[in-house]
Amino acid sequence: MAIMITDECINCGACEPECPNNAIYEGGIEWAISDGTTVKGSYELEDGTPTGTHDKHGTVSDDYYYITPDKCTECVGFHEEPQCAAVCPVDCCVPDPDRRESKEALLARKERLHL
């Protein structure tokens, strides 16, 4: 499952530099698959939609930091635990109950993002 940032976020930004997939964005900032990854060309999003790796996508939140599920791997393949949750001073980086994924699915996403 992807990690999500709840509305208890205090916008401290501690989580953003810790993400090995560059999946965390400041509120109001659009995201792209190519941000912090080695992917080039086209990419298929989680919902099956094809996209260019440099195409910008809408924000998940305009008010506080957010994690895009299309890039979150819960740090599987990098660390023992999600680094955003480990550094969050208010514990607002939590598992997203709407996005349950196996370790294998998270590793596969990691492989697609880091060729």
Buried (B, 14 or more C-beta within 10 A) or exposed (E): BBBBBEEEBEEEEBBBEBBBBBBBBEBEEEBBBBBBBEBEEEBEBBEEEEBEBEBEBEBBBEEBBBBBBBBBBBBBBBEEEBBBBBBBEEEBBBBBEEEEBEEEBBBBBBEBBBE
